[in-house]
Structure formats: structure tokens, C-alpha cells
């Protein structure tokens, strides 16, 4: 699905760059965007879908571990008590 979307965006941008609106008004910006989207299409088309799914799962796990670590630090920080040392007052 991603590959088809990137290919569609690439074709739209490249087609738009050959019109008067794309060339004059948008200052030929659609042409490099079309090339970028075509590169993204090739990347997503060459690599199997499972690599992206595994990456998404790994990122979700990483974010969950970071969240758990922060919660543990907050708990430890809130459980610490301040113990004041008694000292003599100098007159």
C-alpha cells in the first residue's frame, strides 16, 4: 500500500512539473519531490513488508521500555526521603 501511494505521488508531482502551474508558479519544486517519492517507492517496493512490520514492533517495544523506565525512576525518586543530619548551631 505504501509503495503504491509513493508511486502515485511521484507520478502526480512529475506530471505537475511539466505544466505551466508547476514550472512557473511552483518554481519547479514538484520535479525533485517526484524524484524523492519515486526513491521512496523503490525502497518500499524492494524491501518485504515484514521488515517494516518488524521495525514498527521494535519501535513500539522501545517506546514502551522507555516509558516503563521513566515510571520506575519517578517511583524511586518519590520514595526517597530526606534525612537531615543534626548539627550544632554556631553562636
C-alpha positions as CSV (number, residue, x, y, z in Angstrom):
1,X,0.0,0.0,0.0
2,X,2.8,2.4,0.9
3,X,4.6,1.6,-2.4
4,X,1.5,2.4,-4.4
5,X,1.0,5.7,-2.6
6,X,4.6,6.8,-3.2
7,X,4.4,5.8,-6.8
8,X,1.1,7.8,-7.2
9,X,2.6,10.9,-5.5
10,X,5.7,10.6,-7.7
11,X,3.7,10.5,-10.9
12,X,1.5,13.4,-9.8
13,X,4.5,15.5,-8.9
14,X,6.4,14.7,-12.1
15,X,3.3,15.3,-14.2
16,X,2.6,18.6,-12.4
17,X,6.2,19.8,-13.0
18,X,5.5,19.7,-16.8
19,X,2.5,22.0,-16.6
20,X,2.6,25.8,-16.5
21,X,1.4,25.8,-12.9
22,X,4.2,23.5,-11.7
23,X,7.0,25.1,-13.8
24,X,6.2,28.8,-13.3
25,X,4.1,29.1,-10.2
26,X,5.7,26.4,-8.0
27,X,9.2,27.1,-9.3
28,X,9.9,23.5,-10.4
29,X,9.6,22.2,-6.9
30,X,7.4,19.2,-8.0
31,X,10.1,17.6,-10.1
32,X,12.6,17.0,-7.1
33,X,9.6,15.9,-5.0
34,X,8.6,13.4,-7.7
35,X,12.2,12.0,-7.6
36,X,12.1,11.7,-3.8
37,X,8.7,10.0,-3.9
38,X,10.0,7.6,-6.6
39,X,13.0,6.8,-4.5
40,X,10.7,6.0,-1.5
41,X,8.6,3.9,-3.9
42,X,11.7,1.8,-4.9
43,X,12.7,1.4,-1.2
44,X,9.3,0.2,-0.1
45,X,8.8,-1.9,-3.2
46,X,12.1,-3.7,-2.9
47,X,12.1,-4.5,0.8
48,X,9.5,-7.0,2.0
49,X,6.6,-5.8,4.1
50,X,7.7,-7.9,7.1
51,X,10.8,-5.7,7.6
52,X,8.6,-2.6,8.1
53,X,6.3,-4.5,10.4
54,X,9.2,-5.8,12.5
55,X,10.6,-2.2,12.6
56,X,7.2,-0.9,13.8
57,X,7.0,-3.6,16.5
58,X,10.6,-2.9,17.6
59,X,9.9,0.8,17.9
60,X,6.7,0.2,19.9
61,X,8.6,-2.0,22.3
62,X,11.4,0.5,22.6
63,X,9.0,3.3,23.4
64,X,7.2,1.0,26.0
65,X,10.6,0.2,27.6
66,X,11.5,3.9,27.8
67,X,8.1,4.7,29.4
68,X,8.5,1.9,32.0
69,X,12.0,3.1,32.8
70,X,10.7,6.7,33.4
71,X,7.9,5.4,35.6
72,X,10.3,3.4,37.7
73,X,12.6,6.4,38.1
74,X,9.7,8.5,39.2
75,X,8.6,5.9,41.8
76,X,12.2,5.6,43.2
77,X,12.5,9.4,43.3
78,X,9.2,9.8,45.1
79,X,10.1,7.1,47.7
80,X,13.3,8.7,48.7
81,X,13.1,10.5,51.9
82,X,15.4,13.3,53.0
83,X,17.3,12.6,56.2
84,X,18.6,15.7,57.8
85,X,21.8,15.5,59.8
86,X,21.7,17.3,63.1
87,X,24.5,19.7,63.6
88,X,25.4,22.2,66.3
89,X,24.3,25.8,65.8
90,X,27.3,28.2,66.0
91,X,26.6,31.3,68.0
